[in-house]
Amino acid sequence: MARTGPKNSALRVLVWLGVILAVLTAVLAGGTMSGQASWAPKLALDLEGGTQMILAPKVEGGSDINEEQLNQAVAIIRQRVDGSGVAEAEISTQSGRNVVVSLPGTPSTETRALIQASADMNFRPVLLNGPGAAVPTESLTPEDQLPKPTAEPANSSDINWITAEVYRKFETLDCDNPAQDQQERSDPAKPLVTCEPATATTPAIKYILGPVEVKGSNIVTSSFQLQQGAQGAVTNEWAVNIQFDGEGTAKFKEVTERLNQFYVAAGGETGNDPKAQFAIVLDDQVISAPRSLAVITDGRPQITGGFTEQSAKALSDQLRFGALPISFEIQSEQQISATLGGEQLRMGLLAGLIGLLLVVVYSLFQYRALGFVTIASLVVAGALTYLAIAILGWTENYRLSLAGVAGLIVAIGQTADSFIVYFERIRDELREGRGLVSAVENGWKRAKRTVLASKAVNLLAALVLYFVAVGNVRGFAFTLGLTAIADLIVVFMFTHPTLRLLARTKFFGEGHRFSGLDPERLGAVPLYRGAGRLRTPESKPAVVRAKNAGAAAEAERRMTIAERRLAEKQEQLAGSSKSAAKENK
């Protein structure tokens, strides 16, 4: 039977860590050889420079754009740029009239077209919906079983719009991979396969939608308010109200008459026919897909269902401003140099190297040969972080800013903290007289909880910064969180297994004076002292006794006057008892 002792277990963990590093390296190498990736991380606007475009918003019909519309235009552009995968972009207004977009590198033709396009909002009936994940290849519908239209579609809700090609596209669409959903502007007269993105409370959903029936330009306004109950009392439920113009009112009445028939036929509230839904689509992406519960004749539908105040306001703004026929004309475009430049990057890297050198010097001075474990652990953590940043730059277009570099520098000290906590726990165990193998195992049990608590705090701080902050601070938060995860992987999969193996070597196991784990230099006293003598409390290491004495002195200093007098009386009584006992003898 194969041995499964601590040594084999440690070796197995180290092998798995090597496999992870090898896989990450192979992935990046494959991307580099295909010309899509690079061994060097992508740099953000402040370090690499890029392209600055000044856009002039235009409203169809020649009307002027007001400040509120301009701010919404900025929000639309930011959403498009972020959705296209461009990281660390800067978007702002200029003189209350123009929009300034600064992108790292050189934007593609598709990105330029995406930025210039006007917002396209419309209402489409739902033909089919399903979970957002792609159907596995082995579960795809066979070719001979794909839908076959039997006639020309009679209206936008007719399932004859679902051809074999449309259904196959629906099956293979993966809404959890947003890049796959990027496509050219759809034809309003044809069906659309698209996604409703996941939220904090709901998963992603994909849809097959019929042709456009009501345009967003038919929306006069929208608002949000607390919903009123049957008796007119205000409830705690939020609702979104829409008001259509005359043309939109007539079209929406026709649509809801048809959709309501599907709603009634499916059993009303208990039914679940997707054809009773209509989708509100912005830039070919579903933002909401409510069911039609009644025929709307006055052009004033109300959308309800689990809204918070924030989500109701967000949908109301999207309806009110997303329907605005705003397009953007590029007035000027120029290449801009890095706002900070290579000199600041070099200084940042120099600061990181100095910090790393100080950690190395301290580790070797404090822990001697054990300090090389710290150095090796930092190297492995650095390799993991570097590979992750380079791969994310390729797959997610992540770009490293100077704030991100600062996050990496801060992480050096935080990573070293984890090793120091572990080493000190091992030394404490050695001072208590345990052998190194036992000290490593017991020290790990004590250190593991501290390390996990510390990294949990780091990750929480990084998440709060990332979601609350804006701009380059998010880059700092991202690298801080990424390095915290890399630190945990290294401590669990490299540092601890390595020490388990070193504890069984002669140099460390016998406590060589340059190992950093010499029991005598640490002031340890063995439990069994020979000649039948055991270690007594009085023979504890001087360091341990000093700690206890210091704690007692601190406790005495914090006593109140009454507590101090009581302690003095107890000492006098104890002294009298000892004297009486001696006299009796």
C-alpha positions in Angstrom: 0.0 0.0 0.0 1.3 3.5 -0.9 2.4 5.7 2.0 0.2 8.7 2.6 2.2 10.4 5.4 2.8 14.1 5.8 5.8 14.0 3.5 3.9 12.5 0.6 1.0 14.8 1.2 3.3 17.9 1.1 4.9 16.7 -2.1 1.5 16.2 -3.7 0.4 19.7 -2.8 3.6 21.1 -4.3 3.1 19.1 -7.5 -0.4 20.6 -7.8 1.0 24.1 -7.4 3.5 23.3 -10.1 0.6 22.2 -12.4 -1.3 25.4 -11.8 1.8 27.5 -12.7 2.5 25.3 -15.8 -1.1 25.6 -17.0 -1.2 29.4 -16.6 2.2 29.7 -18.4 0.9 27.5 -21.2 -2.3 29.5 -21.6 -0.3 32.8 -21.8 2.2 31.2 -24.2 -0.6 30.0 -26.5 -2.1 33.4 -26.5 1.2 35.0 -27.3 2.0 32.6 -30.1 -1.4 33.3 -31.7 -0.7 37.0 -31.6 -3.6 37.8 -29.3 -1.7 38.1 -26.0 1.7 39.3 -24.8 4.1 38.3 -22.0 4.0 41.9 -20.8 0.9 43.2 -19.0 -1.2 45.8 -20.7 -0.8 49.3 -19.4 -3.5 51.9 -18.6 -3.9 55.4 -19.9 -1.7 57.0 -17.3 1.3 54.8 -18.2 0.9 54.1 -21.9 -1.1 56.9 -23.3 -3.8 56.5 -25.9 -6.4 58.2 -27.9 -8.6 61.2 -26.9 -11.8 61.9 -28.8 -14.0 64.9 -28.4 -17.6 64.1 -29.2 -20.4 66.5 -30.0 -23.8 65.0 -29.0 -26.7 65.6 -31.5 -30.4 65.1 -31.0 -32.4 64.1 -34.0 -34.6 67.0 -35.2 -31.9 69.6 -34.3 -33.0 70.4 -30.8 -30.4 71.4 -28.2 -29.2 68.9 -25.6 -29.6 70.0 -22.0 -27.3 69.1 -19.1 -29.4 66.2 -17.8 -29.4 64.6 -21.3 -25.7 65.2 -21.6 -25.0 63.4 -18.3 -27.2 60.5 -19.5 -25.2 60.5 -22.8 -22.0 60.1 -20.7 -23.6 57.2 -18.8 -24.6 55.5 -22.1 -21.0 55.9 -23.5 -19.5 54.6 -20.3 -21.8 51.6 -20.3 -20.8 50.9 -24.0 -17.1 51.3 -23.4 -17.1 49.1 -20.3 -19.2 46.5 -22.1 -16.8 46.4 -25.0 -14.0 45.4 -22.6 -12.0 48.6 -22.7 -10.5 49.1 -19.2 -9.3 52.3 -17.5 -11.1 54.6 -19.9 -11.8 58.2 -18.9 -15.1 59.8 -19.9 -16.1 63.4 -19.0 -18.0 66.4 -20.2 -16.4 69.6 -21.6 -17.9 73.1 -21.3 -21.4 71.5 -20.7 -21.6 70.7 -24.5 -19.2 68.0 -25.5 -18.1 64.6 -24.3 -14.4 63.8 -23.9 -13.5 60.1 -24.2 -9.9 59.0 -23.5 -9.1 55.4 -24.3 -5.8 53.5 -23.7 -4.0 52.4 -26.9 -5.7 52.8 -30.3 -9.4 52.1 -30.3 -10.7 49.7 -33.0 -13.2 50.7 -35.7 -15.9 48.8 -33.9 -15.2 50.7 -30.7 -15.5 54.0 -32.5 -18.7 53.0 -34.2 -20.1 51.8 -30.8 -19.3 55.2 -29.2 -20.8 57.2 -32.0 -24.1 55.2 -32.4 -27.3 56.7 -31.1 -29.1 54.9 -28.3 -31.6 52.4 -29.7 -34.6 51.5 -27.4 -37.6 49.5 -28.6 -40.2 47.1 -27.4 -40.3 43.5 -28.7 -42.6 40.6 -27.8 -40.9 37.6 -26.2 -41.1 34.3 -28.2 -38.9 32.1 -26.0 -36.7 32.4 -23.0 -34.3 30.2 -21.0 -31.3 30.1 -18.6 -28.4 32.3 -19.7 -25.8 29.5 -19.9 -25.0 28.0 -23.3 -26.3 24.5 -24.0 -23.5 21.9 -23.8 -22.5 20.5 -27.2 -23.7 17.0 -26.4 -27.2 18.4 -25.5 -27.8 20.5 -28.6 -31.0 19.7 -30.5 -30.3 17.4 -33.4 -30.5 19.0 -36.9 -33.6 17.1 -37.9 -35.5 18.2 -34.8 -34.8 22.0 -35.1 -37.9 24.2 -35.5 -39.3 24.4 -39.1 -41.6 27.4 -39.8 -44.9 26.2 -41.3 -46.1 29.5 -42.6 -45.3 33.2 -42.9 -45.5 34.9 -39.4 -48.8 36.5 -38.9 -47.6 39.0 -36.2 -44.5 39.7 -34.1 -45.6 37.1 -31.5 -45.8 34.3 -34.1 -43.4 31.4 -33.3 -42.8 30.9 -37.0 -40.2 33.6 -36.6 -38.1 30.9 -34.8 -36.2 29.3 -37.6 -33.6 26.5 -37.3 -30.8 29.1 -37.5 -32.4 31.4 -34.9 -33.0 28.5 -32.5 -29.4 27.2 -32.8 -28.1 30.7 -32.1 -30.3 30.8 -29.0 -28.9 27.4 -27.8 -25.2 28.4 -28.2 -25.5 31.9 -26.8 -23.8 32.2 -23.4 -25.0 35.2 -21.4 -22.4 34.6 -18.8 -19.8 35.5 -21.4 -20.7 39.1 -22.3 -18.2 39.3 -25.1 -20.2 36.7 -27.0 -23.3 38.9 -27.0 -21.6 41.8 -28.8 -23.0 42.1 -32.3 -23.9 44.6 -34.9 -27.1 46.6 -34.5 -30.0 44.3 -35.1 -32.6 44.6 -37.9 -35.9 45.8 -36.3 -37.9 43.8 -38.8 -36.3 40.5 -37.8 -36.2 38.4 -34.6 -33.4 39.0 -32.1 -31.5 36.6 -29.9 -30.1 38.4 -26.9 -29.6 38.5 -23.1 -30.8 40.1 -20.0 -27.7 40.4 -17.8 -27.5 38.9 -14.4 -28.1 41.1 -11.4 -27.3 40.7 -7.7 -30.6 38.9 -7.1 -31.4 37.3 -10.5 -29.4 35.1 -12.9 -28.8 36.0 -16.6 -31.7 35.1 -19.0 -31.5 34.7 -22.8 -34.4 35.4 -25.2 -35.7 35.0 -28.7 -37.6 38.2 -29.4 -40.0 39.1 -32.2 -39.6 42.1 -34.5 -39.9 45.6 -33.0 -43.5 46.8 -32.4 -43.1 50.0 -30.4 -40.1 52.3 -30.7 -38.4 54.0 -27.7 -39.0 57.4 -29.5 -42.7 56.9 -28.7 -42.0 57.4 -25.0 -43.0 60.8 -23.8 -41.6 60.4 -20.3 -41.2 57.9 -17.4 -41.1 58.0 -13.6 -41.0 55.9 -10.6 -43.1 55.9 -7.4 -44.4 53.7 -4.6 -47.2 51.5 -5.9 -50.8 52.0 -4.8 -52.9 49.1 -3.6 -56.5 48.2 -4.6 -58.0 50.7 -2.1 -55.7 53.5 -3.1 -53.3 53.0 -0.1 -49.6 53.4 -0.8 -47.7 50.2 -0.4 -44.0 49.6 0.1 -43.6 48.3 -3.5 -41.9 50.4 -6.1 -43.2 50.8 -9.6 -42.1 52.4 -12.9 -44.5 54.4 -15.0 -44.3 55.0 -18.7 -46.3 57.5 -20.8 -46.5 57.0 -24.6 -47.4 59.5 -27.3 -50.5 59.0 -29.5 -48.8 56.7 -31.9 -47.2 54.7 -29.1 -50.5 54.4 -27.3 -52.3 52.9 -30.2 -49.5 50.4 -31.0 -49.1 49.4 -27.3 -52.8 48.8 -27.0 -52.7 46.4 -30.0 -49.7 44.6 -28.5 -51.1 44.2 -25.0 -54.4 42.9 -26.4 -52.5 40.0 -28.1 -50.1 39.4 -25.1 -53.0 39.4 -22.7 -54.6 36.5 -24.6 -51.4 34.5 -24.0 -51.5 35.5 -20.3 -55.1 34.4 -19.8 -54.7 31.2 -21.8 -51.7 30.2 -19.6 -53.7 30.5 -16.4 -53.1 34.1 -15.4 -50.8 34.6 -12.4 -50.2 30.9 -12.2 -49.1 30.5 -15.8 -45.7 31.0 -17.3 -46.1 31.5 -21.1 -43.1 33.6 -22.3 -45.3 34.9 -25.1 -47.2 36.9 -22.5 -44.0 39.0 -22.0 -42.8 42.1 -23.8 -39.1 43.0 -23.7 -37.7 46.5 -23.3 -34.5 46.5 -25.3 -31.7 49.1 -25.1 -28.9 48.7 -27.6 -30.1 45.2 -28.4 -29.9 44.1 -24.7 -32.9 43.4 -22.6 -33.2 45.7 -19.6 -36.6 44.4 -18.4 -39.2 41.8 -19.7 -42.5 42.2 -17.8 -45.7 40.2 -18.4 -48.8 42.0 -19.8 -51.4 41.5 -17.1 -54.1 43.6 -18.8 -54.9 45.5 -22.0 -53.4 49.0 -21.7 -55.6 51.5 -23.6 -54.4 54.8 -22.2 -50.7 54.5 -23.1 -49.7 54.6 -19.4 -48.4 51.2 -18.5 -46.9 50.5 -15.0 -44.1 48.0 -14.5 -44.0 46.3 -11.1 -42.3 43.4 -9.5 -39.6 43.4 -6.8 -38.1 46.8 -7.5 -36.0 48.7 -4.9 -36.0 52.5 -5.1 -32.6 52.4 -6.7 -33.5 49.8 -9.4 -36.8 51.6 -10.1 -35.0 54.8 -10.6 -32.4 53.1 -12.9 -35.0 51.6 -15.1 -37.0 54.9 -15.2 -33.8 56.8 -16.3 -33.0 54.2 -19.0 -36.6 54.5 -20.4 -36.6 58.3 -20.2 -33.1 59.0 -21.6 -32.2 55.7 -23.4 -35.0 56.4 -25.9 -33.5 59.8 -26.8 -32.2 59.7 -30.4 -28.8 61.0 -29.4 -25.9 60.3 -31.7 -22.3 61.5 -31.4 -20.1 63.2 -34.0 -16.3 63.0 -33.5 -15.1 66.6 -33.6 -11.4 65.9 -33.0 -9.2 62.9 -32.3 -5.6 62.9 -31.2 -3.0 60.7 -29.7 -2.1 61.6 -26.2 1.0 60.8 -24.2 0.9 59.0 -20.9 -0.5 61.3 -18.2 2.1 60.1 -15.8 4.6 58.4 -18.1 7.4 55.8 -18.0 9.4 57.8 -15.4 6.7 57.4 -12.8 6.4 53.7 -13.6 10.1 53.3 -13.2 10.0 55.1 -9.9 7.1 52.9 -8.8 8.9 49.7 -9.7 12.1 51.0 -8.0 10.1 51.6 -4.8 8.7 48.1 -5.1 12.2 46.7 -5.5 13.5 48.6 -2.5 10.6 47.3 -0.4 11.2 43.8 -1.6 14.9 44.1 -0.8 14.1 45.3 2.7 11.8 42.4 3.2 14.5 40.0 2.0 17.2 41.6 4.3 14.9 41.5 7.3 13.9 37.8 6.6 17.5 36.7 6.4 18.5 38.7 9.4 15.6 37.5 11.6 15.1 34.0 10.3 18.5 33.1 8.7 18.1 30.1 6.4 14.4 30.0 7.1 14.3 33.4 5.4 15.0 31.7 2.1 11.5 30.1 2.4 10.1 33.6 2.6 12.0 34.7 -0.5 10.9 31.6 -2.5 7.3 32.2 -1.4 7.4 35.8 -2.6 8.8 34.6 -5.9 6.0 32.1 -6.4 3.4 34.7 -5.3 4.9 37.2 -7.8 4.8 34.6 -10.6 1.2 33.8 -9.9 0.2 37.5 -9.8 2.1 38.4 -12.9 0.6 35.5 -15.0 -2.9 36.4 -13.7 -2.5 40.1 -14.7 -1.1 39.2 -18.1 -3.9 36.7 -18.8 -6.6 39.1 -17.6 -5.1 41.7 -19.9 -5.6 39.3 -22.8 -9.0 37.9 -21.9 -10.6 40.8 -20.1 -8.6 43.7 -21.5 -7.4 44.5 -17.9 -4.8 47.3 -17.9 -2.3 48.0 -15.1 -2.3 51.6 -13.9 0.1 53.3 -11.5 -2.5 52.8 -8.7 -2.4 49.1 -9.6 1.4 49.1 -9.2 0.9 50.7 -5.8 -1.4 47.9 -4.9 1.3 45.4 -5.8 3.9 47.2 -3.7 1.6 47.2 -0.7 1.0 43.5 -1.2 4.7 42.7 -0.7 4.5 43.6 3.0 1.1 42.0 3.5 2.3 38.8 1.9 5.4 38.7 4.1 3.1 39.2 7.1 1.5 35.8 6.5 4.9 34.0 6.5 6.0 35.9 9.7 2.9 34.9 11.5 3.5 31.2 10.6 7.2 31.3 11.5 6.6 32.9 14.9 3.9 30.3 15.7 6.5 27.6 15.0 9.1 29.3 17.1 6.6 29.5 20.0 6.1 25.8 19.7 9.9 25.2 19.8 10.2 27.4 22.9 7.7 25.1 24.6 10.1 22.2 24.0 8.4 20.4 21.0 10.3 18.9 18.2 10.3 20.7 14.8 7.9 18.3 13.0 5.4 18.7 15.8 6.0 22.4 16.0 5.3 22.8 12.3 2.0 21.0 12.5 0.8 22.7 15.7 2.1 26.1 14.6 0.2 25.8 11.3 -3.0 25.1 13.1 -2.6 28.3 15.1 -1.3 30.4 12.2 -3.9 29.3 9.7 -6.8 31.0 11.5 -4.8 34.3 11.8 -3.8 34.2 8.1 -7.3 33.5 6.9 -8.8 36.3 9.1 -6.2 38.7 7.8 -6.7 37.9 4.2 -10.5 38.1 4.7 -10.1 41.6 5.9 -7.9 42.5 2.9 -10.4 41.0 0.4 -13.3 42.8 2.1 -11.4 46.1 1.9 -10.5 45.5 -1.7 -14.1 44.7 -2.7 -15.5 47.8 -0.9 -12.9 50.0 -2.7 -13.5 48.4 -6.0 -17.3 48.8 -6.0 -17.5 52.1 -4.2 -14.5 54.0 -5.7 -14.1 55.3 -9.2 -11.2 55.8 -11.5 -7.7 54.5 -10.7 -8.6 53.6 -7.1 -10.4 50.6 -8.6 -7.1 49.5 -10.1 -5.5 49.7 -6.7 -8.3 47.7 -5.2 -8.2 45.1 -7.9 -4.5 44.3 -7.5 -4.9 44.3 -3.7 -7.6 41.7 -3.9 -5.7 39.7 -6.5 -2.5 39.5 -4.5 -4.5 38.5 -1.4 -5.8 35.5 -3.2 -2.3 34.7 -4.6 -1.0 35.0 -1.0 -3.5 32.4 0.3 -2.6 30.0 -2.5 1.1 30.3 -1.8 0.8 30.0 2.0 -1.4 26.9 1.7 0.2 25.3 -1.3 3.9 26.3 -1.0 5.0 27.7 2.3 3.4 25.1 4.6 4.2 22.0 2.4 7.8 23.3 2.1 8.2 23.6 5.9 6.8 20.1 6.4 9.5 18.8 4.1 12.3 20.9 5.6 11.3 19.8 9.1 12.5 16.3 8.2 15.9 17.4 7.0 19.0 17.2 9.2 19.8 20.9 8.8 16.4 22.2 10.1 15.3 19.1 12.0 18.3 19.1 14.3 18.1 22.9 14.8 21.3 24.1 13.1 22.3 27.5 14.5 21.9 29.1 11.0 18.6 27.4 10.4 16.6 30.1 12.3 15.0 27.3 14.3 17.7 26.5 16.8 15.8 25.6 20.1 18.8 26.8 22.3 18.9 30.2 20.6 15.2 30.5 21.1 15.5 29.7 24.8 13.7 26.4 24.7 13.8 23.9 27.6 12.9 20.3 26.8 10.0 18.6 28.6 12.3 15.7 29.8 15.6 17.0 31.2 17.3 13.7 31.9 17.9 11.8 35.2 14.2 11.5 35.8 13.7 15.3 35.8 10.8 17.0 34.0 10.4 20.6 33.1 8.8 22.7 35.8 7.1 26.1 35.5 10.1 27.8 37.0 12.3 26.3 34.3 10.2 27.7 31.4 12.1 29.7 28.8 13.1 33.1 30.0 11.2 34.6 27.1 8.0 32.9 28.2 8.5 33.9 31.8 9.2 37.5 30.8 6.0 37.6 28.8 4.0 36.4 31.9 5.8 38.9 34.1 5.0 41.7 31.8 1.3 40.7 31.6 1.2 40.6 35.4 2.8 44.0 35.7 0.3 45.5 33.2 -2.6 43.9 35.1 -1.3 45.4 38.4 -0.9 48.8 36.8 -4.6 48.8 35.7 -5.9 47.9 39.2 -8.2 50.4 41.0 -7.3 51.5 44.5 -9.8 49.2 46.1 -8.5 46.2 44.0 -4.9 47.0 45.0 -5.8 47.1 48.8 -7.7 43.8 48.5 -4.7 42.2 46.8 -2.4 43.5 49.6 -4.7 42.0 52.3 -4.7 38.7 50.5 -0.9 38.7 50.3 -0.7 39.4 54.1 -3.1 36.6 54.8 -1.1 34.2 52.6 2.1 35.3 54.4 0.5 34.7 57.8 -0.7 31.2 56.8 2.8 30.3 55.6 4.3 31.5 59.0 1.8 29.5 61.0 2.5 26.4 58.9 6.3 26.7 59.6 5.6 27.1 63.4 3.5 24.0 63.5 6.3 22.0 61.8 
